[in-house]
């Protein structure tokens, strides 16, 4: 396949974009001209309602964007993913995470179901004390050691579903190689009551290895005898031999298949911390919510297909309006880690400048994604959204009904309504702008596009749907741009250089041996000097 710029739809969209770039164009006029605009430019699946009416979009533009998807073979690409074809072309393997939500899609159905059953059995053993720590102590603290996909997804979901926890076990996450992260987490914990989950697909990730070694050292320093240390470790990995060599018992190892990418792995045993926190029944509801969105993605017409529509809008702004970044603003404190999770999903998947044929892409691809929770963001970066020179599209995420734990009385309900009012008013202000009452410094240009995703409530099922929505959105973008969303070769060079530079910290002479540039060599030398 050639790039999207060679399609007829692309050429037509270039012409189409000019009318939205005219100084006479106003988003508000689209609503004035069509009282049914919301009905035309919104779509719903289950607990999720997507309002995309506040975008540079009319019937003709939407039709052309859908033509672009057809001409870039999006429907065929969707079917290929669900069929388990090797769509991860650089590594020649499937990206078949959808099978984790619907094992019937995979030839390894029995293994997938067995892994879920093993997770359930493990959780039961922890809860009833059958799996205990040193001197038969009950496990009360579980620390997940992982980074990237082995941390961001589980941490985000565990935080979001905090109100659904059903166990006495406290879940912690340690990712950074900075020793202060693990040391501050361990402070005040009892070693005999602490279990570590080492989450690493390759079991070679430096950060996770170092933290696992520190965890083992801490257990020994805290009085756990060497024969009992293995009772305090669970591992989730594709590299079984390396796990055994570390000292984890075979019965405490959960496999991770090579067709499960790190940033798509929370649905696998990597989600064990989630299941420990919310219970296996709720974890299966998370899977069911994602499966529901999978079926919508596979079966729905593209005109009503939420992931396809979101992807096309991002392509529209990135390619034709030169938008370099976008914002995700969840108006829910429970979703505070969602922007960080989506950063990895977006930027590791779409940060590519070479297409599937090895050619330089002819168009912009992935944009920077950022954001924090609302209404906090209104008091920090929203100033840039309203009055900055760059156009930055926003995805607002709002939850109609508060969690039962957050709805104590009518006053609490009013507080939640304040939250929703803030969310909806921001998308309105971005669209409308104002004239500043004659003061230039008060002037808001408006005309800023946004989507709003309104969730019925936040629960395991709806969160599963939301995550899968964004997974599939990213995949569609990669198909249109003809890039591989499932590798991340850009991170390898820095890792390898880090290993080389580490050896230079032995002495100044070792620094000089490496033939480094003056900046890097002097940074190392100053770091060494200040540690003497």
Backbone torsions as a table, in degrees:
resi	resn	phi	psi	omega
1	UNK	NA	136.9	172.8
2	UNK	-80.5	172.8	179.1
3	UNK	-68.8	167.0	-176.8
4	UNK	-64.5	-25.0	-176.3
5	UNK	-68.1	-12.2	178.5
6	UNK	-88.3	-2.9	-177.9
7	UNK	-84.4	156.7	176.4
8	UNK	-65.3	-37.9	-178.6
9	UNK	-62.2	-36.3	-179.1
10	UNK	-62.4	-46.1	179.3
11	UNK	-61.5	-42.6	179.2
12	UNK	-65.7	-36.4	179.1
13	UNK	-69.1	-31.8	175.5
14	UNK	-60.4	-44.0	177.1
15	UNK	-67.5	-39.9	-177.5
16	UNK	-62.6	-36.3	-175.9
17	UNK	-65.1	-24.4	-175.5
18	UNK	-63.3	-35.3	-178.1
19	UNK	-68.9	-27.8	178.4
20	UNK	-83.5	-14.0	178.4
21	UNK	-95.4	-4.2	178.2
22	UNK	-66.6	144.3	178.9
23	UNK	-64.4	-17.7	-179.4
24	UNK	-85.2	-14.0	-176.2
25	UNK	-73.3	134.1	172.8
26	UNK	-134.6	129.4	176.6
27	UNK	-56.6	-38.4	-177.0
28	UNK	-61.0	-31.2	-179.1
29	UNK	-68.4	-27.2	176.3
30	UNK	-63.7	-36.9	176.3
31	UNK	-73.4	-38.3	178.7
32	UNK	-62.2	-35.2	-175.6
33	UNK	-82.5	-14.9	-174.3
34	UNK	-146.9	103.2	-178.4
35	UNK	-68.4	-15.8	-179.9
36	UNK	-101.6	19.0	-175.5
37	UNK	-57.8	-43.2	179.8
38	UNK	-58.7	-43.7	-179.0
39	UNK	-62.6	-36.8	-178.8
40	UNK	-72.7	-35.4	-172.0
41	UNK	-119.4	50.1	170.0
42	UNK	-145.8	156.4	179.6
43	UNK	-151.1	152.1	-176.3
44	UNK	-135.2	140.8	167.5
45	UNK	-136.7	119.6	178.3
46	UNK	55.0	-122.6	-175.8
47	UNK	-83.9	0.1	-175.4
48	UNK	-113.1	127.2	173.9
49	UNK	-113.6	124.9	177.0
50	UNK	-104.9	116.7	173.3
51	UNK	-102.4	107.7	178.7
52	UNK	-115.5	26.5	-176.9
53	UNK	-75.4	-19.6	-179.2
54	UNK	-92.1	49.3	-179.6
55	UNK	-128.2	164.3	176.7
56	UNK	-74.3	82.4	-168.2
57	UNK	-154.7	134.5	167.1
58	UNK	-135.3	-176.1	-175.7
59	UNK	-58.4	-42.8	-177.6
60	UNK	-66.0	-43.1	-179.6
61	UNK	-64.0	-44.8	179.2
62	UNK	-59.6	-42.1	179.7
63	UNK	-62.1	-41.3	179.3
64	UNK	-68.1	-38.6	177.3
65	UNK	-64.0	-39.5	176.7
66	UNK	-67.4	-35.2	173.8
67	UNK	-61.5	-40.3	178.3
68	UNK	-59.8	-43.8	178.7
69	UNK	-60.5	-43.0	178.3
70	UNK	-63.5	-46.3	-176.7
71	UNK	-69.7	-19.7	175.5
72	UNK	-96.9	10.9	173.9
73	UNK	62.9	36.0	178.7
74	UNK	-60.6	-46.0	-179.6
75	UNK	-57.9	-41.4	178.7
76	UNK	-65.7	-38.7	-179.5
77	UNK	-65.4	-36.7	177.2
78	UNK	-62.5	-46.6	-180.0
79	UNK	-63.1	-36.9	179.9
80	UNK	-62.9	-40.3	179.6
81	UNK	-64.2	-46.8	-178.0
82	UNK	-68.2	-26.0	179.0
83	UNK	-79.7	-6.3	179.0
84	UNK	78.9	24.8	177.0
85	UNK	-72.7	161.7	-175.4
86	UNK	-78.6	71.1	-177.9
87	UNK	-78.9	-14.7	170.0
88	UNK	-83.5	88.3	-167.3
89	UNK	-72.1	-35.4	-177.2
90	UNK	-71.9	-24.8	178.9
91	UNK	-110.1	2.7	173.8
92	UNK	51.3	53.7	177.7
93	UNK	-152.4	163.4	178.4
94	UNK	-69.6	162.3	165.1
95	UNK	-118.7	83.3	-164.4
96	UNK	-110.3	38.8	-179.5
97	UNK	-60.8	-22.3	177.8
98	UNK	-62.2	-25.2	179.3
99	UNK	-69.3	-21.4	177.0
100	UNK	-69.8	-23.2	178.1
101	UNK	-95.9	-17.1	179.7
102	UNK	-148.5	88.1	-171.5
103	UNK	-63.7	-18.4	179.9
104	UNK	-66.1	-13.9	177.8
105	UNK	-77.2	-12.0	-171.3
106	UNK	-116.4	148.2	172.5
107	UNK	-71.1	-12.2	178.9
108	UNK	-102.7	33.1	-177.1
109	UNK	-54.6	-45.4	-177.4
110	UNK	-63.1	-39.0	-179.8
111	UNK	-67.5	-39.9	179.6
112	UNK	-63.4	-47.0	-179.7
113	UNK	-66.6	-37.0	178.1
114	UNK	-63.3	-38.1	179.3
115	UNK	-65.2	-40.7	177.0
116	UNK	-63.8	-40.3	178.9
117	UNK	-66.9	-37.1	177.0
118	UNK	-65.4	-38.9	176.5
119	UNK	-60.6	-45.1	180.0
120	UNK	-61.9	-42.5	179.8
121	UNK	-64.6	-41.4	179.3
122	UNK	-61.6	-45.8	-179.5
123	UNK	-61.7	-41.8	178.8
124	UNK	-61.6	-40.9	-179.8
125	UNK	-66.4	-37.8	178.0
126	UNK	-66.5	-43.6	-176.2
127	UNK	-67.6	-38.8	-176.9
128	UNK	-91.4	2.9	175.4
129	UNK	85.1	2.0	179.1
130	UNK	-65.3	-35.3	173.3
131	UNK	-99.3	109.8	-173.2
132	UNK	-125.7	168.6	179.4
133	UNK	-93.3	-163.0	-179.1
134	UNK	-55.0	135.7	-179.1
135	UNK	57.6	36.2	175.5
136	UNK	59.7	27.6	177.8
137	UNK	-72.9	142.2	176.4
138	UNK	-69.1	141.5	177.1
139	UNK	-77.7	124.0	179.7
140	UNK	-120.9	-18.2	-178.3
141	UNK	-127.8	132.0	175.5
142	UNK	-124.0	126.6	-178.9
143	UNK	-115.3	118.9	177.1
144	UNK	-87.3	122.0	176.8
145	UNK	-105.0	109.5	-179.1
146	UNK	-170.9	170.2	179.5
147	UNK	-146.6	158.2	-178.0
148	UNK	65.5	-129.1	-178.5
149	UNK	-64.7	-21.0	178.5
150	UNK	-83.9	1.8	-179.3
151	UNK	-131.0	-50.2	-170.0
152	UNK	-62.1	-46.5	-179.5
153	UNK	-65.5	-55.2	178.6
154	UNK	-58.2	-40.2	-179.8
155	UNK	-66.2	-42.2	-179.1
156	UNK	-63.2	-47.4	-177.1
157	UNK	-68.6	-42.2	179.2
158	UNK	-60.1	-40.8	178.2
159	UNK	-67.8	-44.1	-177.3
160	UNK	-63.6	-34.2	-175.6
161	UNK	-104.9	27.6	-178.6
162	UNK	-54.4	-35.6	-178.8
163	UNK	-71.3	-8.2	-178.9
164	UNK	-101.3	4.2	-179.2
165	UNK	-63.5	145.6	-175.2
166	UNK	-133.8	5.8	-176.2
167	UNK	-119.2	168.4	177.4
168	UNK	-85.2	-0.8	-173.1
169	UNK	-84.5	134.7	177.0
170	UNK	-97.2	128.2	-178.5
171	UNK	-101.6	132.9	176.8
172	UNK	-123.6	156.1	177.8
173	UNK	-128.9	128.0	176.5
174	UNK	-123.9	123.3	-177.3
175	UNK	-125.4	-40.2	-169.7
176	UNK	-74.7	143.1	175.8
177	UNK	-72.6	-15.5	173.8
178	UNK	-55.7	118.1	-175.6
179	UNK	-59.9	-21.0	179.7
180	UNK	-64.7	-25.7	-178.9
181	UNK	-66.8	-53.7	-178.2
182	UNK	-72.5	-35.7	-178.5
183	UNK	-64.9	-41.7	179.3
184	UNK	-68.7	-31.2	178.1
185	UNK	-70.1	-39.8	-177.8
186	UNK	-74.2	-21.2	-174.6
187	UNK	-58.3	125.5	176.5
188	UNK	85.6	-4.2	179.7
189	UNK	-87.4	154.6	176.7
190	UNK	-96.0	122.7	-174.7
191	UNK	-59.9	-42.1	-176.3
192	UNK	-68.0	-14.6	179.8
193	UNK	-106.0	10.3	-173.1
194	UNK	-114.2	132.0	177.6
195	UNK	-117.6	137.3	178.7
196	UNK	-108.6	134.8	171.8
197	UNK	-108.3	115.6	176.7
198	UNK	-92.5	111.1	-176.9
199	UNK	-108.5	104.9	-178.2
200	UNK	-156.6	114.5	-177.9
201	UNK	-59.2	-47.3	-177.1
202	UNK	-86.6	-22.2	-172.2
203	UNK	56.7	29.4	174.9
204	UNK	-126.0	-0.5	-177.7
205	UNK	-64.1	122.7	-171.9
206	UNK	-57.0	-48.0	-176.4
207	UNK	-58.9	-45.0	-177.8
208	UNK	-70.6	-38.9	177.2
209	UNK	-59.8	-46.6	-178.1
210	UNK	-64.2	-40.9	179.2
211	UNK	-68.7	-34.6	177.5
212	UNK	-66.8	-40.2	177.0
213	UNK	-64.5	-39.9	177.7
214	UNK	-64.5	-39.3	178.6
215	UNK	-62.2	-43.3	179.0
216	UNK	-63.5	-42.4	178.4
217	UNK	-61.1	-42.7	-179.3
218	UNK	-62.9	-41.0	178.6
219	UNK	-60.6	-45.4	-179.7
220	UNK	-66.4	-42.8	178.7
221	UNK	-63.0	-27.5	-176.7
222	UNK	-88.2	2.9	174.2
223	UNK	103.4	0.1	175.9
224	UNK	-73.7	127.4	-177.6
225	UNK	-73.9	158.4	-171.9
226	UNK	-61.0	-31.8	-179.9
227	UNK	-72.6	-23.2	-176.9
228	UNK	-95.1	-10.2	-176.7
229	UNK	-57.4	-39.1	-177.2
230	UNK	-62.5	-22.6	177.4
231	UNK	-67.5	-14.7	-174.0
232	UNK	-102.8	13.0	-179.0
233	UNK	-130.7	134.6	168.3
234	UNK	-120.0	146.7	178.3
235	UNK	-133.3	144.6	175.8
236	UNK	-125.4	115.3	-171.7
237	UNK	-162.2	163.2	171.7
238	UNK	-96.9	-11.1	-176.5
239	UNK	-106.1	77.8	-171.5
240	UNK	-62.8	-41.3	-177.2
241	UNK	-62.8	-40.9	179.0
242	UNK	-64.3	-35.6	178.5
243	UNK	-65.6	-44.9	178.8
244	UNK	-62.1	-41.6	179.4
245	UNK	-62.3	-31.1	178.4
246	UNK	-70.0	-27.1	178.5
247	UNK	117.0	15.6	177.3
248	UNK	-88.4	134.6	-180.0
249	UNK	-66.9	146.3	-176.9
250	UNK	-57.4	-38.0	-178.6
251	UNK	-72.0	-10.3	179.4
252	UNK	-104.1	17.5	-179.7
253	UNK	-109.4	130.0	174.5
254	UNK	-108.5	128.1	-177.2
255	UNK	-76.6	155.6	175.7
256	UNK	-133.5	120.3	-173.9
257	UNK	-75.0	152.6	-176.3
258	UNK	-69.6	-16.0	179.2
259	UNK	-86.9	6.4	175.1
260	UNK	-104.5	109.7	177.9
261	UNK	-74.4	152.4	-176.1
262	UNK	-54.9	-46.0	-176.2
263	UNK	-78.7	0.5	176.2
264	UNK	-118.5	19.4	-166.4
265	UNK	-99.9	-3.2	-176.8
266	UNK	-63.3	-18.5	-179.3
267	UNK	-79.8	-11.7	-178.2
268	UNK	-95.1	-161.1	176.1
269	UNK	-64.4	-16.2	172.5
270	UNK	-58.1	-24.6	177.2
271	UNK	-81.6	10.8	-179.5
272	UNK	-56.0	-40.9	176.6
273	UNK	-61.0	-34.5	176.8
274	UNK	-62.8	-50.3	-177.5
275	UNK	-63.4	-36.0	176.3
276	UNK	-63.1	-36.3	-176.7
277	UNK	-76.7	-46.0	-171.3
278	UNK	-105.7	-7.4	-178.5
279	UNK	93.6	152.0	-175.3
280	UNK	-67.7	-32.5	177.7
281	UNK	-61.9	-44.5	178.2
282	UNK	-69.6	-33.1	176.4
283	UNK	-63.5	-40.5	177.3
284	UNK	-66.1	-31.3	174.4
285	UNK	-66.3	-36.6	174.7
286	UNK	-60.0	-45.5	177.0
287	UNK	-62.6	-40.9	-178.7
288	UNK	-64.4	-38.6	177.6
289	UNK	-63.6	-41.9	177.3
290	UNK	-65.8	-41.1	178.3
291	UNK	-60.4	-39.1	178.3
292	UNK	-60.1	-43.5	177.8
293	UNK	-69.2	-35.4	175.8
294	UNK	-57.1	-46.6	-178.3
295	UNK	-65.5	-39.3	175.7
296	UNK	-60.9	-45.0	-178.9
297	UNK	-62.6	-41.5	-177.0
298	UNK	-76.3	-36.4	-167.4
299	UNK	-105.0	-23.2	-173.7
300	UNK	-76.7	149.7	171.4
301	UNK	-61.7	146.7	-176.1
302	UNK	-63.8	-24.8	179.2
303	UNK	-64.2	-23.1	-178.6
304	UNK	-122.0	12.0	-173.3
305	UNK	-87.4	108.3	-172.0
306	UNK	-57.3	-49.3	179.4
307	UNK	-62.2	-38.9	179.9
308	UNK	-65.0	-44.9	-179.4
309	UNK	-62.1	-45.5	179.2
310	UNK	-62.9	-41.3	-179.7
311	UNK	-64.1	-43.9	-178.9
312	UNK	-63.0	-37.8	178.3
313	UNK	-65.2	-39.7	178.3
314	UNK	-66.8	-42.4	175.9
315	UNK	-59.9	-42.5	179.5
316	UNK	-55.7	-49.0	-176.6
317	UNK	-76.5	-38.3	-178.3
318	UNK	-66.9	-44.2	-173.2
319	UNK	-85.4	-37.1	-170.0
320	UNK	-108.1	-12.0	178.8
321	UNK	-124.9	8.4	174.0
322	UNK	54.6	38.9	176.4
323	UNK	-80.7	123.8	-174.0
324	UNK	-95.5	-11.7	-179.5
325	UNK	-151.6	165.3	174.9
326	UNK	-143.5	162.4	-175.1
327	UNK	-120.8	139.6	167.4
328	UNK	-112.9	121.6	-176.9
329	UNK	-123.5	89.8	177.6
330	UNK	-79.3	122.2	177.3
331	UNK	-87.6	65.5	178.0
332	UNK	-161.9	121.4	178.6
333	UNK	-64.5	-27.0	178.2
334	UNK	-65.2	-25.1	-180.0
335	UNK	-97.8	26.8	-174.5
336	UNK	-64.2	-25.2	-179.7
337	UNK	-93.0	-2.6	-178.5
338	UNK	-60.5	-45.1	179.0
339	UNK	-57.6	-41.0	178.6
340	UNK	-64.6	-41.7	177.3
341	UNK	-61.5	-44.9	-178.3
342	UNK	-70.2	-27.3	175.9
343	UNK	-57.6	-47.4	178.6
344	UNK	-64.8	-45.8	-179.2
345	UNK	-56.9	-46.5	-178.5
346	UNK	-70.8	-56.3	-163.7
347	UNK	-82.0	-29.0	171.4
348	UNK	-73.0	-32.6	-177.6
349	UNK	-78.8	-38.4	-168.6
350	UNK	-112.9	-1.4	179.6
351	UNK	-80.8	66.7	-175.0
352	UNK	-130.9	142.1	175.1
353	UNK	-119.7	7.7	176.7
354	UNK	-120.4	134.0	-177.5
355	UNK	-85.2	-175.6	-174.7
356	UNK	-67.7	-18.5	178.3
357	UNK	-95.0	2.6	179.2
358	UNK	86.9	11.1	179.2
359	UNK	-96.3	154.1	174.1
360	UNK	-65.9	135.4	178.7
361	UNK	-67.5	146.3	-178.4
362	UNK	-94.2	-1.5	-177.7
363	UNK	-132.9	164.1	170.4
364	UNK	-63.4	145.0	176.7
365	UNK	-116.6	-119.0	-172.2
366	UNK	-62.7	140.0	175.8
367	UNK	-101.8	162.7	174.1
368	UNK	-72.3	136.0	177.8
369	UNK	-117.2	137.3	-178.8
370	UNK	-153.1	177.3	179.2
371	UNK	147.3	169.2	172.8
372	UNK	-143.5	-176.8	179.5
373	UNK	-71.0	149.9	165.5
374	UNK	-92.2	150.3	7.1
375	UNK	-90.4	6.9	-179.8
376	UNK	-54.6	-42.5	-177.0
377	UNK	-61.6	-25.7	178.8
378	UNK	-63.6	-21.3	-177.5
379	UNK	-103.2	15.3	176.7
380	UNK	-139.2	-85.0	-169.7
381	UNK	-89.4	-9.1	-178.4
382	UNK	-63.9	-25.0	174.2
383	UNK	-55.4	-43.5	179.0
384	UNK	-64.8	-39.6	-180.0
385	UNK	-62.6	-39.4	-175.4
386	UNK	-81.1	-40.4	-172.6
387	UNK	-123.3	2.4	176.2
388	UNK	-72.4	159.7	-177.3
389	UNK	-72.2	-33.6	-176.8
390	UNK	-80.6	146.6	174.2
391	UNK	-88.1	120.1	-176.2
392	UNK	-123.7	102.0	179.1
393	UNK	-61.9	148.3	-175.9
394	UNK	-126.0	137.7	165.3
395	UNK	-102.9	110.5	171.7
396	UNK	-87.8	137.1	176.0
397	UNK	-123.4	123.0	-177.7
398	UNK	-130.0	154.1	-179.0
399	UNK	-119.7	119.2	-173.0
400	UNK	-66.3	-46.6	-176.5
401	UNK	-109.7	127.2	178.6
402	UNK	-68.7	155.6	174.9
403	UNK	-61.4	148.1	-176.1
404	UNK	-57.3	-31.8	179.3
405	UNK	-71.2	-20.0	-178.4
406	UNK	-97.5	-6.6	-177.6
407	UNK	-108.3	88.6	-175.7
408	UNK	-89.2	-41.0	-177.2
409	UNK	-157.9	-176.5	-177.3
410	UNK	-62.7	-33.3	178.3
411	UNK	-64.5	-38.1	177.5
412	UNK	-66.6	-37.0	177.1
413	UNK	-63.5	-40.9	177.2
414	UNK	-61.7	-38.1	179.1
415	UNK	-63.8	-39.8	176.6
416	UNK	-65.0	-37.6	177.6
417	UNK	-66.3	-32.4	172.0
418	UNK	-60.8	-41.3	179.2
419	UNK	-60.9	-47.7	179.1
420	UNK	-64.0	-40.0	178.7
421	UNK	-60.3	-40.8	177.5
422	UNK	-62.6	-43.8	-179.4
423	UNK	-61.7	-53.0	-175.8
424	UNK	-67.3	-32.4	-179.7
425	UNK	-70.0	-30.4	180.0
426	UNK	-69.2	-42.4	177.5
427	UNK	-65.8	-34.5	177.6
428	UNK	-66.9	-44.3	-179.8
429	UNK	-65.4	-39.6	178.1
430	UNK	-61.7	-36.9	179.5
431	UNK	-76.5	-48.9	-172.0
432	UNK	-75.6	-46.3	-169.9
433	UNK	63.4	-170.1	172.7
434	UNK	-157.4	172.7	-177.3
435	UNK	-92.3	0.8	177.9
436	UNK	72.1	13.6	-178.3
437	UNK	51.8	36.8	177.6
438	UNK	88.7	-11.5	178.0
439	UNK	-93.2	119.6	-177.5
440	UNK	-58.9	-37.5	-176.1
441	UNK	-71.7	-14.4	176.8
442	UNK	-95.8	-5.1	-172.8
443	UNK	-71.3	128.0	171.8
444	UNK	-114.1	117.7	-175.2
445	UNK	-63.0	-35.2	-175.3
446	UNK	73.1	-156.9	179.8
447	UNK	64.2	22.0	-178.2
448	UNK	-94.6	125.4	-174.6
449	UNK	-79.4	153.0	176.2
450	UNK	-159.1	157.6	167.8
451	UNK	-112.0	154.1	169.6
452	UNK	-127.9	123.8	173.5
453	UNK	-103.2	113.7	179.8
454	UNK	-103.6	120.6	178.1
455	UNK	-98.5	142.0	177.4
456	UNK	-58.3	-54.8	174.8
457	UNK	-154.7	168.1	178.5
458	UNK	-100.7	111.0	176.5
459	UNK	-144.9	175.6	-177.5
460	UNK	-55.6	-40.7	-177.5
461	UNK	-66.6	-49.0	-177.7
462	UNK	-67.9	-35.1	177.7
463	UNK	-67.1	-40.4	175.5
464	UNK	-57.7	-42.1	177.9
465	UNK	-63.8	-42.5	-178.6
466	UNK	-63.4	-44.9	-179.6
467	UNK	-63.6	-45.9	179.7
468	UNK	-63.4	-34.7	175.9
469	UNK	-55.7	-48.6	-178.6
470	UNK	-71.9	-35.6	174.9
471	UNK	-56.3	-48.5	-176.0
472	UNK	-72.3	-33.6	174.5
473	UNK	-56.2	-48.9	-179.0
474	UNK	-61.8	-41.2	179.2
475	UNK	-61.6	-44.5	179.6
476	UNK	-60.8	-42.1	177.4
477	UNK	-58.9	-42.8	-179.2
478	UNK	-64.4	-35.8	178.8
479	UNK	-65.8	-45.5	-179.8
480	UNK	-63.3	-40.7	-179.7
481	UNK	-82.8	-4.6	178.0
482	UNK	60.7	43.6	176.6
483	UNK	-122.6	163.5	-179.5
484	UNK	-90.6	114.7	-177.8
485	UNK	-81.5	-3.2	-166.7
486	UNK	-115.3	12.5	170.9
487	UNK	-121.5	175.8	-179.8
488	UNK	-156.9	57.8	-175.6
489	UNK	-66.7	-18.8	-178.1
490	UNK	-64.6	-19.2	-176.9
491	UNK	-89.2	-8.6	-171.9
492	UNK	-73.5	-39.2	-175.6
493	UNK	-60.0	-47.4	180.0
494	UNK	-60.1	-39.4	177.7
495	UNK	-60.1	-47.2	-177.0
496	UNK	-66.9	-40.6	178.1
497	UNK	-64.3	-35.3	178.5
498	UNK	-59.3	-42.4	179.3
499	UNK	-63.8	-39.4	178.8
500	UNK	-66.8	-44.5	-177.8
501	UNK	-67.7	-30.6	-179.1
502	UNK	-58.1	-37.9	-179.2
503	UNK	-66.7	-23.0	-178.7
504	UNK	-74.0	-14.7	-178.3
505	UNK	-75.4	-0.3	179.8
506	UNK	-70.2	-44.3	-179.3
507	UNK	-161.9	163.8	177.9
508	UNK	-61.1	-33.3	179.2
509	UNK	-64.0	-38.0	178.4
510	UNK	-66.9	-32.7	176.0
511	UNK	-62.5	-46.7	-177.1
512	UNK	-65.7	-29.5	-179.7
513	UNK	-66.3	-23.5	-171.9
514	UNK	-82.4	-5.6	178.2
515	UNK	53.2	51.7	-177.9
516	UNK	-90.1	162.0	172.2
517	UNK	-65.5	160.3	-173.5
518	UNK	-65.5	-30.8	178.8
519	UNK	-65.0	-54.6	-176.5
520	UNK	-64.1	-44.4	-177.8
521	UNK	-63.5	-40.2	-178.6
522	UNK	-74.3	-30.3	173.9
523	UNK	-63.0	-41.7	178.0
524	UNK	-64.9	-45.5	-178.2
525	UNK	-62.8	-42.9	178.4
526	UNK	-63.7	-39.2	177.7
527	UNK	-61.9	-40.7	179.1
528	UNK	-67.8	-42.9	-179.4
529	UNK	-59.8	-41.6	-176.3
530	UNK	-75.7	-6.3	176.1
531	UNK	-102.7	2.1	179.3
532	UNK	-81.0	NA	NA
